[in-house]
Amino acid sequence: MAVVSGGTTLIDNGALDSAVSTGSLILLSTQTASASASISFTSNIDSTYDSYVFKFIDIHPATNSVQFTFNGSTDGGSNYNVTKTTTNFSTLHKEDDSFTFLGYQTSADLAQSTNFVRLNGNEVGADNDQSLSATLQLFNPSSTTFVKHFISDCQFSEQSDHSERAFVAGYFDTTSAVNAIQFKFSSGNIDDGIIKMYGVS
């Protein structure tokens, strides 16, 4: 048995001691897109959990060269227009090995804007085999003291045959509770895909 920082113990095979709480994901909602203009989660985002995780599985756009986006609401989904500031950087690699990139995406960030946040840096392709998968975590959305931070990690098939991974972070600049989230493409429908929302216990 070993002891690591803070007094946490590891048993001999390197696993955490059974007395250590590691948290778990509690599935709260699953929505499946089918030529959907948007997908909104308007319930279960409350003070029950300190953070919420959204998982996006094979999100396929109906339109080529689009961005997958989200925004928050403080009025249960009547309006998705919360002010936010974000960062966005990505890495990509072309299928024929002719081009690579790692850098900050100035065109994809927001500065005190009510616009929808881009989860991907560049454009998702709409070919039959192209899609986007990602994870988004929202922290303490019910706080009436602090802004609401979020981070995301997104992998997708870029429209010009790139594999691209985008990292987005930021905060909803409000001390009102954020109680609904909407997802949509910058143009056209969500043709197919699954979005799951979890509470983190």
Contact map, one row per residue, 1 for C-alpha under 8 A:
111000001111000000000000000000000000000000000000000000000000000000000000000000000000000000000000000000000000000000000000000000000000000000000000000000000000000000000000000000000000000000000000000000000
111100001111000000000000000000000000000000000000000000000000000000000000000000000000000000000000000000000000000000000000000000000000000000000000000000000000000000000000000000000000000000000000000000000
111110111100000000000000000000000000000000000000000000000000000000000000000000000000000000000000000000000000000000000000000000000000000000000000000000000000000000000000000000000000000000000000000000000
011111111100000000000000000000000000000000000000000000000000000000000000000000000000000000000000000000000000000000000000000000000000000000000000000000000000000000000000000000000000000000000000000000000
001111110000000000000000000000000000000000000000000000000000000000000000000000000000000000000000000000000000000000000000000000000000000000000000000000000000000000000000000000000000000000000000000000000
000111110000000000000000000000000000000000000000000000000000000000000000000000000000000000000000000000000000000000000000000000000000000000000000000000000000000000000000000000000000000000000000000000000
001111111000000000000000000000000000000000000000000000000000000000000000000000000000000000000000000000000000000000000000000000000000000000000000000000000000000000000000000000000000000000000000000000000
001111111100000110010000000000000000000000000000000000000000000000000000000000000000000000000000000000000000000000000000000000000000000000000000000000000000000000000000000000000000000000000000000000000
111100111110000110000000000000000000000000000000000000000000000000000000000000000000000000000000000000000000000000000000000000000000000000000000000000000000000000000000000000000000000000000000000000000
111100011111111110000000000000000000000000000000000000000000000000000000000000000000000000000000000000000000000000000000000000000000000000000000000000000000000000000000000000000000000000000000000000000
110000001111111110000000000000000000000000000000000000000000000000000000000000000000000000000000000000000000000000000000000000000000000000000000000000000000000000000000000000000000000000000000000000000
110000000111111000000000000000000000000000000000000000000000000000000000000000000000000000000000000000000000000000000000000000000000000000000000000000000000000000000000000000000000000000000000000000000
000000000111111000000000000000000000000000000000000000000000000000000000000000000000000000000000000000000000000000000000000000000000000000000000000000000000000000000000000000000000000000000000000000000
000000000111111100000000000000000000000000000000000000000000000000000000000000000000000000000000000000000000000000000000000000000000000000000000000000000000000000000000000000000000000000000000000000000
000000000111111110000000000000000000000000000000000000000000000000000000000000000000000000000000000000000000000000000000000000000000000000000000000000000000000000000000000000000000000000000000000000000
000000011110011111010000000000000000000000000000000000000000000000000000000000000000000000000000000000000000000000000000000000000000000000000000000000000000000000000000000000000000000000000000000000000
000000011110001111110000000000000000000000000000000000000000000000000000000000000000000000000000000000000000000000000000000000000000000000000000000000000000000000000000000000000000000000000000000000000
000000000000000111111000000000000000000000000000000000000000000000000000000000000000000000000000000000000000000000000000000000000000000000000000000000000000000000000000000000000000000000000000000000000
000000000000000011111000000000000000000000000000000000000000000000000000000000000000000000000000000000000000000000000000000000000000000000000000000000000000000000000000000000000000000000000000000000000
000000010000000111111100000000000000000000000000000000000000000000000000000000000000000000000000000000000000000000000000000000000000000000000000000000000000000000000000000000000000000000000000000000000
000000000000000001111110000000000000000000000000000000000000000000000000000000000000000000000000000000000000000000000000000000000000000000000000000000000000000000000000000000000000000000000000000000000
000000000000000000011111000000000000000000000000000000000000000000000000000000000000000000000000000000000000000000000000000000000000000000000000000000000000000000000000000000000000000000000000000000000
000000000000000000001111100000000000000000000000000000000000000000000000000000000000000000000000000000000000000000000000000000000000000000000000000000000000000000000000000000000000000000000000000000011
000000000000000000000111110000000000000000000000000000000000000000000000000000000000000000000000000000000000000000000000000000000000000000000000000000000000000000000000000000000000000000000000000000011
000000000000000000000011111000000000000000000000000000000000000000000000000000000000000000000000000000000000000000000000000000000000000000000000000000000000000000000000000000000000000000000000000001111
000000000000000000000001111100000000000000000000000000000000000000000000000000000000000000000000000000000000000000000000000000000000000000000000000000000000000000000000000000000000000000000000000001111
000000000000000000000000111111000000000000000000000000000000000000000000000000000000000000000000000000000000000000000000000000000000000000000000000000000000000000000000000000000000000000000000000111100
000000000000000000000000011111000000000000010000000000000000000000000000000000000000000000000000000000000000000000000000000000000000000000000000000000000000000000000000000000000000000000000000000111100
000000000000000000000000001111100000000000000000000000000000000000000000000000000000000000000000000000000000000000000000000000000000000000000000000000000000000000000000000000000000000000000000000111000
000000000000000000000000001111110000000000000000000000000000000000000000000000000000000000000000000000000000000000000000000000000000000000000000000000000000000000000000000000000000000000000000011110000
000000000000000000000000000011111000001000000000000000000000000000000000000000000000000000000000000000000000000000000000000000000000000000000000000000000000000000000000000000000000000000000000011100000
000000000000000000000000000001111100000000000000000000000000000000000000000000000000000000000000000000000000000000000000000000000000000000000000000000000000000000000000000000000000000000000001111000000
000000000000000000000000000000111111001000000000000000000000000000000000000000000000000000000000000000000000000000000000000000000000000000000000000000000000000000000000000000000000000000000111110000000
000000000000000000000000000000011111000000000000000000000000000000000000000000000000000000000000000000000000000000000000000000000000000000000000000000000000000000000000000000000000000000000111100000000
000000000000000000000000000000001111100000000000000000000000010000000000000000000000000000000000000000000000000000000000000000000000000000000000000000000000000000000000000000000000000000001111000000000
000000000000000000000000000000001111111000000000000000000000000000000000000000000000000000000000000000000000000000000000000000000000000000000000000000000000000000000000000000000000000000001110000000000
000000000000000000000000000000000011111000000000000000000000000000000000000000000000000000000000000000000000000000000000000000000000000000000000000000000000000000000000000000000000000110011100000000000
000000000000000000000000000000000001111100000000000000000000000000000000000000000000000000000000000000000000000000000000000000000000000000000000000000000000000000000000000000000000011110001100000000000
000000000000000000000000000000101001111110000000000000000000000000000000000000000000000000000000000000000000000000000000000000000000000000000000000000000000000000000000000000000000011100000000000000000
000000000000000000000000000000000000011111000000000000000000000000000000000010000000000000000000000000000000000000000000000000000000000000000000000000000000000000000000000000000001111000000000000000000
000000000000000000000000000000000000001111111000000000000000000000000000000000000000000000000000000000000000000000000000000000000000000000000000000000000000000000000000000000000001110000000000000000000
000000000000000000000000000000000000000111111000000000000000000000000000000110000000000000000000000000000000000000000000000000000000000000000000000000000000000000000000000000000011100000000000000000000
000000000000000000000000000000000000000011111100000000000000000000000000000100000000000000000000000000000000000000000000000000000000000000000000000000000000000000000000000000000011000000000000000000000
000000000000000000000000000100000000000011111100000000000000000000000000000000000000000000000000000000000000000000000000000000000000000000000000000000000000000000000000000000000010000000000000000000000
000000000000000000000000000000000000000011111111000100000000000000000000000000000000000000000000000000000000000000000000000000000000000000001100000000000000000000000000000000000111000000000000000000000
000000000000000000000000000000000000000000111111100000000000000000000000000000000000000000000000000000000000000000000000000000000000000000001100000000000000000000000000000000000010000000000000000000000
000000000000000000000000000000000000000000001111110000000000000000000000000000000000000000000000000000000000000000000000000000000000000000011110000000000000000000000000000000000000000000000000000000000
000000000000000000000000000000000000000000001111110000000000000000000000000000000000000000000000000000000000000000000000000000000000000000000000000000000000000000000000000000000000000000000000000000000
000000000000000000000000000000000000000000000111111100000000000000000000000000000000000000000000000000000000000000000000000000000000000000010000000000000000000000000000000000000000000000000000000000111
000000000000000000000000000000000000000000000011111100000000000000000000000000000000000000000000000000000000000000000000000000000000000000111000000000000000000000000000000000000000000000000000000000111
000000000000000000000000000000000000000000000000111110000000000000000000000000000000000000000000000000000000000000000000000000000000000011111000000000000000000000000000000000000000000000000000000000110
000000000000000000000000000000000000000000001000111111000000000000000000000000000000000000000000000000000000000000000000000000000000000011110000000000000000000000000000000000000000000000000000000011110
000000000000000000000000000000000000000000000000001111100000000000000000000000000000000000000000000000000000000000000000000000000000001111000000000000000000000000000000000000000000000000000000000011110
000000000000000000000000000000000000000000000000000111110000000000000000000000000000000000000000000000000000000000000000000000000000001110000000000000000000000000000000000000000000000000000000001111000
000000000000000000000000000000000000000000000000000011111000000000000000000000000000000000000000000000000000000000000000000000000000111100000000000000000000000000000000000000000000000000000000001110000
000000000000000000000000000000000000000000000000000001111110000000000000000000000000000000000000000000000000000000000000000000000001111000000000000000000000000000000000000000000000000000000000111100000
000000000000000000000000000000000000000000000000000000111110000000000000000000000000000000000000000000000000000000000000000000000001110000000000000000000000000000000000000000000000000000000000111000000
000000000000000000000000000000000000000000000000000000011111000000000000000000000000000000000000000000000000000000000000000000000011100000000000000000000000000000000000000000000000000000000001110000000
000000000000000000000000000000000000000000000000000000011111100000000000000000000000000000000000000000000000000000000000000000000011100000000000000000000000000000000000000000000000000000000111110000000
000000000000000000000000000000000000000000000000000000000111110000000000000000000000000000000000000000000000000000000000000001000111000000000000000000000000000000000000000000000000000000000111100000000
000000000000000000000000000000000000000000000000000000000011111101000000000000000000000000000000000000000000000000000000000111000010000000000000000000000000000000000000000000000000000010011111000000000
000000000000000000000000000000000010000000000000000000000001111100000000000000000000000000000000000000000000000000000000000001000000000000000000000000000000000000000000000000000000000000011110000000000
000000000000000000000000000000000000000000000000000000000000111111000000000000000000000000000000000000000000000000000000000011000000000000000000000000000000000000000000000000000000000000111000000000000
000000000000000000000000000000000000000000000000000000000000111111000000000000000000000000000000000000000000000000000000001111100000000000000000000000000000001000000000000000000000000000000000000000000
000000000000000000000000000000000000000000000000000000000000001111100000000000000000000000000000000000000000000000000000011111000000000000000000000000000000011000000000000000000000000000000000000000000
000000000000000000000000000000000000000000000000000000000000101111110000000000000000000000000000000000000000000000000000011110000000000000000000000000000000000000000000000000000000000011100000000000000
000000000000000000000000000000000000000000000000000000000000000011111000000000000000000000000000000000000000000000000111111100000000000000000000000000000000000000000000000000000000000011100000000000000
000000000000000000000000000000000000000000000000000000000000000001111100000000000000000000000000000000000000000000000111000100000000000000000000000000000000000000000000000000000000001111000000000000000
000000000000000000000000000000000000000000000000000000000000000000111110000000000000000000000000000000000000000000011111000000000000000000000000000000000000000000000000000000000000001111000000000000000
000000000000000000000000000000000000000000000000000000000000000000011111000000000000000000000000000000000000000000011110000000000000000000000000000000000000000000000000000000000000111100000000000000000
000000000000000000000000000000000000000000000000000000000000000000001111100000011100000000000000000000000000000000111000000000000000000000000000000000000000000000000000000000000000111000000000000000000
000000000000000000000000000000000000000000000000000000000000000000000111110010011100000000000000000000000000000000000000000000000000000000000000000000000000000000000000000100000111110000000000000000000
000000000000000000000000000000000000000000000000000000000000000000000011111111111100000000000000000000000000000000000000000000000000000000000000000000000000000000000000000000000111100000000000000000000
000000000000000000000000000000000000000000000000000000000000000000000001111110110100000000000000000000000000000000000000000000000000000000000000000000000000000000000000000000011111000000000000000000000
000000000000000000000000000000000000000000000000000000000000000000000000111111100000000000000000000000000000000000000000000000000000000000000000000000000000000000000000000000000111000000000000000000000
000000000000000000000000000000000000000001100000000000000000000000000000111111100000000000000000000000000000000000000000000000000000000000000000000000000000000000000000000000000011000000000000000000000
000000000000000000000000000000000000000101000000000000000000000000000001111111110000000000000000000000000000000000000000000000000000000000000000000000000000000000000000000000000011110000000000000000000
000000000000000000000000000000000000000000000000000000000000000000000000101111110000000000000000000000000000000000000000000000000000000000000000000000000000000000000000000000000000000000000000000000000
000000000000000000000000000000000000000000000000000000000000000000000000111111111000000000000000000000000000000000000000000000000000000000000000000000000000000000000000000000000000000000000000000000000
000000000000000000000000000000000000000000000000000000000000000000000011110011111100000000000000000000000000000000000000000000000000000000000000000000000000000000000000000000000000110000000000000000000
000000000000000000000000000000000000000000000000000000000000000000000011100000111110000000000000000000000000000001110000000000000000000000000000000000000000000000000000000000000000000000000000000000000
000000000000000000000000000000000000000000000000000000000000000000000011110000011111000000000000000000000000000011000000000000000000000000000000000000000000000000000000000111000000000000000000000000000
000000000000000000000000000000000000000000000000000000000000000000000000000000001111100000000000000000000000000111100000000000000000000000000000000000000000000000000000000111000000000000000000000000000
000000000000000000000000000000000000000000000000000000000000000000000000000000000111110000000000000000000000011111000000000000000000000000000000000000000000000000000000011110000000000000000000000000000
000000000000000000000000000000000000000000000000000000000000000000000000000000000011111000000000000000000000111110000000000000000000000000000000000000000000000000000000011110000000000000000000000000000
000000000000000000000000000000000000000000000000000000000000000000000000000000000001111100000000000000000000111000001000000000000000000000000000000000000000000000000001111000000000000000000000000000000
000000000000000000000000000000000000000000000000000000000000000000000000000000000000111110000000000000001001110000000000000000000000000000000000000000000000000000000001110000000000000000000000000000000
000000000000000000000000000000000000000000000000000000000000000000000000000000000000011111000000000000011101100000000000100000000000000000000000000000000000000000000111100000000000000000000000000000000
000000000000000000000000000000000000000000000000000000000000000000000000000000000000001111100000000001111000000000000000100000000000000000000000000000000000000000000111000000000000000000000000000000000
000000000000000000000000000000000000000000000000000000000000000000000000000000000000000111110000000011111000000000000000100000000000000000000000000000000000000000011110000000000000000000000000000000000
000000000000000000000000000000000000000000000000000000000000000000000000000000000000000011111000000111100000000000000000000000000000000000000000000000000000000000011100000000000000000000000000000000000
000000000000000000000000000000000000000000000000000000000000000000000000000000000000000001111100000111000000000000000000000000000000000000000000000000000000000001111000000000000000000000000000000000000
000000000000000000000000000000000000000000000000000000000000000000000000000000000000000000111110101110000000000000000000000000000000000000000000000000000000000001110000000000000000000000000000000000000
000000000000000000000000000000000000000000000000000000000000000000000000000000000000000000011111111100000000000000000000000000000000000000000000000000000000000011100000000000000000000000000000000000000
000000000000000000000000000000000000000000000000000000000000000000000000000000000000000000001111110000000000000000000000000000000000000000000000000000000000000011100000000000000000000000000000000000000
000000000000000000000000000000000000000000000000000000000000000000000000000000000000000000000111111000000000000000000000000000000000000000000000000000000000000000000000000000000000000000000000000000000
000000000000000000000000000000000000000000000000000000000000000000000000000000000000000000001111111100000000000000000000000000000000000000000000000000000000000000000000000000000000000000000000000000000
000000000000000000000000000000000000000000000000000000000000000000000000000000000000000000000111111100000000000000000000000000000000000000000000000000000000000000000000000000000000000000000000000000000
000000000000000000000000000000000000000000000000000000000000000000000000000000000000000000001101111110000000000000000000000000000000000000000000000000000000000000000000000000000000000000000000000000000
000000000000000000000000000000000000000000000000000000000000000000000000000000000000000000111100111111000000000000000000000000000000000000000000000000000000000000000000000000000000000000000000000000000
000000000000000000000000000000000000000000000000000000000000000000000000000000000000000001111000001111100000000000000000000000000000000000000000000000000000000000000000000000000000000000000000000000000
000000000000000000000000000000000000000000000000000000000000000000000000000000000000000011110000000111110000000000000000000000000000000000000000000000000000000000000000000000000000000000000000000000000
000000000000000000000000000000000000000000000000000000000000000000000000000000000000000011100000000011111000000000000000000000000000000000000000000000000000000000000000000000000000000000000000000000000
000000000000000000000000000000000000000000000000000000000000000000000000000000000000000111000000000001111100000000000000000000000000000000000000000000000000000000000000000000000000000000000000000000000
000000000000000000000000000000000000000000000000000000000000000000000000000000000000001111000000000000111111100000000000100000000000000000000000000000000000000000000000000000000000000000000000000000000
000000000000000000000000000000000000000000000000000000000000000000000000000000000000000100000000000000011111100000000000000000000000000000000000000000000000000000000000000000000000000000000000000000000
000000000000000000000000000000000000000000000000000000000000000000000000000000000000000000000000000000001111100000000000000000000000000000000000000000000000000000000000000000000000000000000000000000000
000000000000000000000000000000000000000000000000000000000000000000000000000000000000001100000000000000001111110000001100100000000000000000000000000000000000000000000000000000000000000000000000000000000
000000000000000000000000000000000000000000000000000000000000000000000000000000000000111100000000000000001111111000001100000000000000000000000000000000000000000000000000000000000000000000000000000000000
000000000000000000000000000000000000000000000000000000000000000000000000000000000001111000000000000000000001111110101000000000000000000000000000000000000000000000000000000000000000000000000000000000000
000000000000000000000000000000000000000000000000000000000000000000000000000000000001110000000000000000000000111110000000000000000000000000000000000000000000000000000000000000000000000000000000000000000
000000000000000000000000000000000000000000000000000000000000000000000000000000000011100000000000000000000000011111000000000000000000000000000000000000000000000000000000000010000000000000000000000000000
000000000000000000000000000000000000000000000000000000000000000000000000000000000111100000000000000000000000011111100000000000000000000000000000000000000000000000000000000000000000000000000000000000000
000000000000000000000000000000000000000000000000000000000000000000000000000000001111000000000000000000000000000111110000000000000000000000000000000000000000000000000000000000000000000000000000000000000
000000000000000000000000000000000000000000000000000000000000000000000010000000001010000000000000000000000000010011111000000000000000000000000000000000000000000000000000000000000000000000000000000000000
000000000000000000000000000000000000000000000000000000000000000000001110000000001000000000000000000000000000000001111100000000000000000000000000000000000000000000000000000000000000000000000000000000000
000000000000000000000000000000000000000000000000000000000000000000001110000000000000010000000000000000000001110000111110000000000000000000000000000000000000000000000000000000000000000000000000000000000
000000000000000000000000000000000000000000000000000000000000000000111100000000000000000000000000000000000001100000011111100000000000000000000000000000000000000000000001000000000000000000000000000000000
000000000000000000000000000000000000000000000000000000000000000000111100000000000000000000000000000000000000000000001111100000000000000000000000000000011100000000000111000000000000000000000000000000000
000000000000000000000000000000000000000000000000000000000000000000111000000000000000000000000000000000000000000000000111111100000000000000000000000000000111000000001111000000000000000000000000000000000
000000000000000000000000000000000000000000000000000000000000000000100000000000000000000111000000000000001001000000000111111000000000000000000000000000000000000000000100000000000000000000000000000000000
000000000000000000000000000000000000000000000000000000000000000011100000000000000000000000000000000000000000000000000001111100000000000000000000000000000000010000000000000000000000000000000000000000000
000000000000000000000000000000000000000000000000000000000000000111100000000000000000000000000000000000000000000000000001111110000000000000000000000000000000011000000000000000000000000000000000000000000
000000000000000000000000000000000000000000000000000000000000100111110000000000000000000000000000000000000000000000000001011111000111000000000000000000000001111000000000000000000000000000000000000000000
000000000000000000000000000000000000000000000000000000000000101111000000000000000000000000000000000000000000000000000000001111100110000000000000000000000000111100000000000000000000000000000000000000000
000000000000000000000000000000000000000000000000000000000001111110000000000000000000000000000000000000000000000000000000000111111110000000000000000000000000001000000000000000000000000000000000000000000
000000000000000000000000000000000000000000000000000000000000000100000000000000000000000000000000000000000000000000000000000011111100000000000000000000000000001000000000000000000000000000000000000000000
000000000000000000000000000000000000000000000000000000000000000000000000000000000000000000000000000000000000000000000000000001111100000000000000000000000000000000000000000000000000000000000000000000000
000000000000000000000000000000000000000000000000000000000000000000000000000000000000000000000000000000000000000000000000000001111110000000000000000000000000000000000000000000000000000000000000000000000
000000000000000000000000000000000000000000000000000000000001000000000000000000000000000000000000000000000000000000000000000111111111000000000000000000000001110000000000000000000000000000000000000000000
000000000000000000000000000000000000000000000000000000000111100000000000000000000000000000000000000000000000000000000000000111001111100000000000000000000001100000000000000000000000000000000000000000000
000000000000000000000000000000000000000000000000000000011111000000000000000000000000000000000000000000000000000000000000000100000111110000000000000000000111100000000000000000000000000000000000000000000
000000000000000000000000000000000000000000000000000000111110000000000000000000000000000000000000000000000000000000000000000000000011111000000000000000000111000000000000000000000000000000000000000000000
000000000000000000000000000000000000000000000000000000111000000000000000000000000000000000000000000000000000000000000000000000000001111100000000000000011110000000000000000000000000000000000000000000000
000000000000000000000000000000000000000000000000000011110000000000000000000000000000000000000000000000000000000000000000000000000000111110000000000000011100000000000000000000000000000000000000000000000
000000000000000000000000000000000000000000000000000011100000000000000000000000000000000000000000000000000000000000000000000000000000011111000000000001111000000000000000000000000000000000000000000000000
000000000000000000000000000000000000000000000000001111000000000000000000000000000000000000000000000000000000000000000000000000000000001111100000000001110000000000000000000000000000000000000000000000000
000000000000000000000000000000000000000000000000001110000000000000000000000000000000000000000000000000000000000000000000000000000000000111111000000111100000000000000000000000000000000000000000000000000
000000000000000000000000000000000000000000000000011100000000000000000000000000000000000000000000000000000000000000000000000000000000000011111000000111000000000000000000000000000000000000000000000000000
000000000000000000000000000000000000000000000010111100000000000000000000000000000000000000000000000000000000000000000000000000000000000001111110000110000000000000000000000000000000000000000000000000000
000000000000000000000000000000000000000000001110011000000000000000000000000000000000000000000000000000000000000000000000000000000000000001111110000100000000000000000000000000001110000000000000000000000
000000000000000000000000000000000000000000001110000000000000000000000000000000000000000000000000000000000000000000000000000000000000000000011111000000000000000000000000000000011110000000000000000000000
000000000000000000000000000000000000000000000010000000000000000000000000000000000000000000000000000000000000000000000000000000000000000000011111111100000000000000000000000000111000000000000000000000000
000000000000000000000000000000000000000000000000000000000000000000000000000000000000000000000000000000000000000000000000000000000000000000000111110000000000000000000000000000111000000000000000000000000
000000000000000000000000000000000000000000000000000000000000000000000000000000000000000000000000000000000000000000000000000000000000000000000011111000000000000000000000000000110000000000000000000000000
000000000000000000000000000000000000000000000000000000000000000000000000000000000000000000000000000000000000000000000000000000000000000000000011111100000000000000000000000001100000000000000000000000000
000000000000000000000000000000000000000000000000000000000000000000000000000000000000000000000000000000000000000000000000000000000000000000000010111110000000000000000000001111100000000000000000000000000
000000000000000000000000000000000000000000000000000000000000000000000000000000000000000000000000000000000000000000000000000000000000000001111010011111000000000000000000001111100100000000000000000000000
000000000000000000000000000000000000000000000000000000000000000000000000000000000000000000000000000000000000000000000000000000000000000001110000001111100000000000000000111100000000000000000000000000000
000000000000000000000000000000000000000000000000000000000000000000000000000000000000000000000000000000000000000000000000000000000000000111100000000111110000000000000000111000000000000000000000000000000
000000000000000000000000000000000000000000000000000000000000000000000000000000000000000000000000000000000000000000000000000000000000000111000000000011111000000000000011110000000000000000000000000000000
000000000000000000000000000000000000000000000000000000000000000000000000000000000000000000000000000000000000000000000010000000000000011110000000000001111100000000000011100000000000000000000000000000000
000000000000000000000000000000000000000000000000000000000000000000000000000000000000000000000000000000000000000000000010000000000000011100000000000000111110000000001111000000000000000000000000000000000
000000000000000000000000000000000000000000000000000000000000000000000000000000000000000000000000000000000000000000000011000000000001111000000000000000011111000000001110000000000000000000000000000000000
000000000000000000000000000000000000000000000000000000000000000000000000000000000000000000000000000000000000000000000001000000000001110000000000000000001111100000111100000000000000000000000000000000000
000000000000000000000000000000000000000000000000000000000000000000000000000000000000000000000000000000000000000000000001000100000111100000000000000000000111110000111000000000000000000000000000000000000
000000000000000000000000000000000000000000000000000000000000000000000000000000000000000000000000000000000000000000000000000110000111000000000000000000000011111011110000000000000000000000000000000000000
000000000000000000000000000000000000000000000000000000000000000010000000000000000000000000000000000000000000000000000000011110000100000000000000000000000001111111110000000000000000000000000000000000000
000000000000000000000000000000000000000000000000000000000000000110000000000000000000000000000000000000000000000000000000001111100000000000000000000000000000111111000000000000000000000000000000000000000
000000000000000000000000000000000000000000000000000000000000000000000000000000000000000000000000000000000000000000000000000010000000000000000000000000000000011111000000000000000000000000000000000000000
000000000000000000000000000000000000000000000000000000000000000000000000000000000000000000000110000000000000000000000000000000000000000000000000000000000000111111100000000000000000000000000000000000000
000000000000000000000000000000000000000000000000000000000000000000000000000000000000000000011110000000000000000000000000000000000000000000000000000000000000111111110000000000000000000000000000000000000
000000000000000000000000000000000000000000000000000000000000000000000000000000000000000000011110000000000000000000000000000000000000000000000000000000000011110011111000000000000000000000000000000000000
000000000000000000000000000000000000000000000000000000000000000000000000000000000000000001111000000000000000000000000000000000000000000000000000000000000011110001111100000000000000000000000000000000000
000000000000000000000000000000000000000000000000000000000000000000000000000000000000000001110000000000000000000000000001000000000000000000000000000000001111000000111110000000000000000000000000000000000
000000000000000000000000000000000000000000000000000000000000000000000000000000000000000111100000000000000000000000000011100000000000000000000000000000001110000000011111000000000000000000000000000000000
000000000000000000000000000000000000000000000000000000000000000000000000000000000000000111000000000000000000000000000011000000000000000000000000000000111100000000001111100000000000000000000000000000000
000000000000000000000000000000000000000000000000000000000000000000000000000000000000011110000000000000000000000000000111000000000000000000000000000000111000000000000111110000000000000000000000000000000
000000000000000000000000000000000000000000000000000000000000000000000000000000000000011100000000000000000000000000000000000000000000000000000000000011110000000000000011111000000000000000000000000000000
000000000000000000000000000000000000000000000000000000000000000000000000000000000001111000000000000000000000000000000000000000000000000000000000000011100000000000000001111100000000000000000000000000000
000000000000000000000000000000000000000000000000000000000000000000000000000000000001110000000000000000000000000000000000000000000000000000000000001111000000000000000000111110000000000000000000000000000
000000000000000000000000000000000000000000000000000000000000000000000001000000000111100000000000000000000000000000000000000000000000000000000000001110000000000000000000011111000000000000000000000000000
000000000000000000000000000000000000000000000000000000000000000000000000000000000111100000000000000000000000000100000000000000000000000000000000001100000000000000000000001111100000000000000000000000000
000000000000000000000000000000000000000000000000000000000000000000000000000000000110000000000000000000000000000000000000000000000000000000000000011100000000000000000000000111111000000000000000000000000
000000000000000000000000000000000000000000000000000000000000000000000000000000000000000000000000000000000000000000000000000000000000000000000011111100000000000000000000000011111000000000000000000000000
000000000000000000000000000000000000000000000000000000000000000000000000010000000000000000000000000000000000000000000000000000000000000000000111100000000000000000000000000001111100000000000000000000000
000000000000000000000000000000000000000000000000000000000000000000000000010000000000000000000000000000000000000000000000000000000000000000001111000000000000000000000000000001111110000000000000000000000
000000000000000000000000000000000000000000001000000000000000000000000001111000000000000000000000000000000000000000000000000000000000000000001100000100000000000000000000000000011111000000000000000000000
000000000000000000000000000000000000000001111100000000000000000000000001111110000000000000000000000000000000000000000000000000000000000000001100000000000000000000000000000000001111100000000000000000000
000000000000000000000000000000000000000111101000000000000000000000000001111110000000000000000000000000000000000000000000000000000000000000000000000000000000000000000000000000000111110000000000000000000
000000000000000000000000000000000000000111000000000000000000000000000111100010010000000000000000000000000000000000000000000000000000000000000000000000000000000000000000000000000011111000000000000000000
000000000000000000000000000000000000011110000000000000000000000000000111000010010000000000000000000000000000000000000000000000000000000000000000000000000000000000000000000000000001111100000000000000000
000000000000000000000000000000000000011100000000000000000000000000011110000000000000000000000000000000000000000000000000000000000000000000000000000000000000000000000000000000000000111110000000000000000
000000000000000000000000000000000000111000000000000000000000000000011100000000000000000000000000000000000000000000000000000000000000000000000000000000000000000000000000000000000000011111001100000000000
000000000000000000000000000000000000110000000000000000000000100001111000000000000000000000000000000000000000000000000000000000000000000000000000000000000000000000000000000000000000001111111100000000000
000000000000000000000000000000000000000000000000000000000000000001111000000000000000000000000000000000000000000000000000000000000000000000000000000000000000000000000000000000000000000111110000000000000
000000000000000000000000000000000000000000000000000000000000001001100000000000000000000000000000000000000000000000000000000000000000000000000000000000000000000000000000000000000000000011111000000000000
000000000000000000000000000000000000100000000000000000000000111000000000000000000000000000000000000000000000000000000000000000000000000000000000000000000000000000000000000000000000000011111100000000000
000000000000000000000000000000000011110000000000000000000000111000000000000000000000000000000000000000000000000000000000000000000000000000000000000000000000000000000000000000000000000110111110000000000
000000000000000000000000000000001111110000000000000000000011110000000000000000000000000000000000000000000000000000000000000000000000000000000000000000000000000000000000000000000000000110011111100000000
000000000000000000000000000000001111000000000000000000000011110000000000000000000000000000000000000000000000000000000000000000000000000000000000000000000000000000000000000000000000000000001111100000000
000000000000000000000000000000011110000000000000000000000111100000000000000000000000000000000000000000000000000000000000000000000000000000000000000000000000000000000000000000000000000000000111110000000
000000000000000000000000000000011100000000000000000000011111000000000000000000000000000000000000000000000000000000000000000000000000000000000000000000000000000000000000000000000000000000000111111000000
000000000000000000000000000001111000000000000000000000011110000000000000000000000000000000000000000000000000000000000000000000000000000000000000000000000000000000000000000000000000000000000001111100000
000000000000000000000000000001110000000000000000000001111000000000000000000000000000000000000000000000000000000000000000000000000000000000000000000000000000000000000000000000000000000000000000111110000
000000000000000000000000001111100000000000000000000001110000000000000000000000000000000000000000000000000000000000000000000000000000000000000000000000000000000000000000000000000000000000000000011111000
000000000000000000000000001111000000000000000000000111100000000000000000000000000000000000000000000000000000000000000000000000000000000000000000000000000000000000000000000000000000000000000000001111100
000000000000000000000000111110000000000000000000000111000000000000000000000000000000000000000000000000000000000000000000000000000000000000000000000000000000000000000000000000000000000000000000000111110
000000000000000000000000111100000000000000000000111110000000000000000000000000000000000000000000000000000000000000000000000000000000000000000000000000000000000000000000000000000000000000000000000011111
000000000000000000000011110000000000000000000000111110000000000000000000000000000000000000000000000000000000000000000000000000000000000000000000000000000000000000000000000000000000000000000000000001111
000000000000000000000011110000000000000000000000110000000000000000000000000000000000000000000000000000000000000000000000000000000000000000000000000000000000000000000000000000000000000000000000000000111
